[in-house]
């Protein structure tokens, strides 16, 4: 196994741009300028945004093939308590991490504004039943809570075991172990302070 890497794929500059465009669209909605908000969403390249999501699966397959032991050989541990922590803990994690993926560093967007924009513009900011029929921003930049040590291997809901993740990093790794894949521990890298809030404070 080569030297440990920080994430399955690198930070997506286009996803970072797209999240800023999404925030502009939200601000326009707040101001009642719906046509311009809709245009910003239409102009985003969904196919390009999906690339980050699919690239993680390809990289996972590569690292999985390089691993010295298959995941099934690692003993499962009795699951500890509930699968997910309270909403207050989840919010604390996201704010601690400045609403950015602790694996790849890509800024992420809160669930509430994503759902609100989909409700306003269902045909533009679409949410299909498959990855290919979903707006790319939902796949590249939606926030997700990640257990560094997976719940199925005894990982707890203690805040020390939780990090903010983008969907590609979260679902690319799944319930695998970072040491088996040769991934570095994201908690060894301090969150980088920014003024990005995941659009979580917007009200519309």
C-alpha positions as CSV (number, residue, x, y, z in Angstrom):
1,X,0.0,0.0,0.0
2,X,1.5,3.4,-0.9
3,X,1.7,6.4,1.4
4,X,-1.7,7.3,2.9
5,X,-3.9,9.7,0.9
6,X,-6.3,12.3,2.3
7,X,-9.3,11.3,0.2
8,X,-10.5,9.1,-2.6
9,X,-10.4,12.0,-5.0
10,X,-9.1,15.6,-4.7
11,X,-11.1,18.7,-4.0
12,X,-13.4,19.6,-6.8
13,X,-12.9,23.2,-7.9
14,X,-16.0,23.2,-10.0
15,X,-18.1,21.9,-7.1
16,X,-16.7,24.8,-5.1
17,X,-17.7,27.2,-7.8
18,X,-21.2,25.6,-8.0
19,X,-21.8,25.9,-4.3
20,X,-21.1,29.6,-4.5
21,X,-23.5,29.9,-7.5
22,X,-26.1,28.0,-5.4
23,X,-25.7,30.6,-2.6
24,X,-26.2,33.4,-5.1
25,X,-29.4,31.6,-6.3
26,X,-30.6,31.3,-2.7
27,X,-30.0,35.1,-2.1
28,X,-32.0,35.9,-5.3
29,X,-34.9,33.8,-4.1
30,X,-34.8,35.6,-0.8
31,X,-35.1,38.9,-2.8
32,X,-37.9,37.5,-4.9
33,X,-35.9,37.4,-8.1
34,X,-36.8,33.9,-9.1
35,X,-36.0,34.0,-12.8
36,X,-32.4,34.9,-12.2
37,X,-32.1,32.3,-9.5
38,X,-33.5,29.6,-11.8
39,X,-31.0,30.6,-14.5
40,X,-28.0,30.2,-12.2
41,X,-29.2,26.6,-11.4
42,X,-29.8,25.9,-15.1
43,X,-26.3,27.1,-16.1
44,X,-24.6,24.7,-13.7
45,X,-23.0,21.7,-15.5
46,X,-24.7,18.7,-13.8
47,X,-22.7,16.1,-15.8
48,X,-19.4,17.8,-14.7
49,X,-20.6,17.8,-11.0
50,X,-21.4,14.1,-11.2
51,X,-17.9,13.3,-12.2
52,X,-16.7,13.8,-8.6
53,X,-19.3,11.4,-7.3
54,X,-18.5,8.6,-9.8
55,X,-14.7,9.1,-9.6
56,X,-14.8,8.1,-5.9
57,X,-16.3,4.7,-6.8
58,X,-13.5,4.1,-9.3
59,X,-10.8,5.0,-6.8
60,X,-12.4,2.9,-4.1
61,X,-12.3,-0.1,-6.4
62,X,-8.6,0.5,-7.0
63,X,-7.8,0.8,-3.3
64,X,-9.9,-2.1,-2.5
65,X,-8.0,-4.3,-5.0
66,X,-4.7,-3.1,-3.4
67,X,-5.7,-3.9,0.2
68,X,-3.9,-6.8,1.8
69,X,-7.0,-8.2,3.4
70,X,-10.7,-8.2,2.2
71,X,-13.1,-6.2,4.4
72,X,-15.0,-9.4,5.3
73,X,-11.9,-10.6,7.2
74,X,-12.1,-7.7,9.7
75,X,-14.4,-8.7,12.6
76,X,-17.6,-6.7,12.9
77,X,-18.2,-5.3,16.4
78,X,-21.5,-5.1,18.1
79,X,-23.0,-1.7,17.1
80,X,-22.9,0.9,19.8
81,X,-26.2,2.6,20.5
82,X,-28.1,4.5,17.8
83,X,-26.9,4.7,14.3
84,X,-27.0,8.6,14.2
85,X,-26.5,11.3,16.8
86,X,-28.9,14.0,17.7
87,X,-29.6,16.9,15.4
88,X,-27.7,19.2,17.8
89,X,-24.6,17.1,17.6
90,X,-24.8,17.0,13.8
91,X,-25.1,20.7,13.6
92,X,-22.1,21.1,16.0
93,X,-20.0,18.9,13.7
94,X,-20.9,20.9,10.6
95,X,-20.2,24.2,12.2
96,X,-16.9,22.9,13.7
97,X,-15.8,21.9,10.3
98,X,-16.9,25.2,8.6
99,X,-19.3,23.3,6.3
100,X,-16.5,21.7,4.3
101,X,-15.6,18.0,3.7
102,X,-12.9,16.9,6.1
103,X,-11.7,14.4,3.5
104,X,-11.3,16.4,0.3
105,X,-12.0,19.9,1.5
106,X,-14.9,20.6,-0.9
107,X,-17.5,23.1,0.6
108,X,-20.9,21.4,1.2
109,X,-24.5,22.6,1.3
110,X,-27.0,22.0,4.1
111,X,-30.1,19.8,3.5
112,X,-32.7,22.4,4.1
113,X,-31.8,24.9,1.3
114,X,-31.3,22.0,-1.1
115,X,-34.9,20.7,-0.3
116,X,-36.3,24.3,-0.5
117,X,-34.7,25.0,-3.9
118,X,-35.9,21.6,-5.2
119,X,-39.5,22.5,-4.1
120,X,-39.3,25.9,-5.8
121,X,-37.7,24.6,-9.0
122,X,-38.5,20.9,-9.3
123,X,-37.8,20.8,-13.1
124,X,-34.6,22.8,-12.9
125,X,-33.1,21.6,-9.6
126,X,-34.3,18.1,-10.2
127,X,-34.2,15.1,-7.9
128,X,-34.7,11.9,-9.8
129,X,-34.7,8.3,-8.6
130,X,-31.2,7.5,-9.9
131,X,-27.9,9.3,-9.7
132,X,-28.0,10.1,-13.4
133,X,-31.4,11.7,-13.1
134,X,-30.4,13.9,-10.1
135,X,-29.0,17.4,-10.4
136,X,-25.2,17.1,-10.1
137,X,-25.0,19.6,-7.2
138,X,-27.0,17.2,-5.1
139,X,-24.4,14.5,-5.7
140,X,-21.2,16.6,-5.5
141,X,-22.0,19.0,-2.6
142,X,-24.8,17.8,-0.3
143,X,-23.6,17.6,3.3
144,X,-23.3,14.2,5.0
145,X,-22.2,13.1,8.4
146,X,-19.4,10.6,8.4
147,X,-18.3,8.2,11.1
148,X,-14.5,7.9,10.8
149,X,-14.6,4.5,12.5
150,X,-17.8,3.0,10.9
151,X,-20.7,2.2,13.1
152,X,-20.6,-1.4,12.0
153,X,-17.1,-1.7,13.4
154,X,-17.9,-0.2,16.7
155,X,-17.7,3.5,15.8
156,X,-19.7,5.7,18.2
157,X,-21.7,8.9,17.9
158,X,-19.1,10.7,20.0
159,X,-18.3,14.0,18.3
160,X,-14.6,12.9,18.2
161,X,-15.6,10.1,15.7
162,X,-17.7,12.4,13.5
163,X,-16.6,14.6,10.5
164,X,-18.4,16.6,7.9
165,X,-18.3,14.9,4.5
166,X,-19.5,15.6,0.9
167,X,-21.6,12.8,-0.7
168,X,-18.7,11.5,-2.9
169,X,-16.4,11.0,0.0
170,X,-19.1,9.6,2.2
171,X,-20.6,7.1,-0.2
172,X,-17.4,6.3,-2.0
173,X,-15.8,4.9,1.2
174,X,-19.0,3.4,2.5
175,X,-18.4,1.4,5.7
176,X,-14.8,0.6,4.9
177,X,-11.9,1.1,7.2
178,X,-9.5,4.0,6.5
179,X,-6.4,1.9,7.4
180,X,-7.4,-0.9,5.0
181,X,-7.8,1.6,2.2
182,X,-4.7,3.6,3.0
183,X,-6.6,6.7,3.8
184,X,-5.2,9.2,6.3
185,X,-7.3,10.1,9.3
186,X,-9.2,13.4,8.5
187,X,-9.1,14.3,12.2
188,X,-5.3,14.8,11.9
189,X,-6.0,17.8,9.7
190,X,-7.6,20.8,11.5
191,X,-10.7,22.3,9.9
192,X,-9.8,25.4,7.8
193,X,-11.8,28.5,9.1
194,X,-13.9,30.2,6.4
195,X,-17.1,32.3,6.3
196,X,-18.9,29.5,4.4
197,X,-22.0,28.3,6.2
198,X,-23.4,25.8,3.8
199,X,-26.3,28.2,3.1
200,X,-27.7,27.0,6.4
201,X,-28.7,30.5,7.6
202,X,-30.7,31.4,4.6
203,X,-34.5,31.8,5.2
204,X,-37.0,31.4,2.4
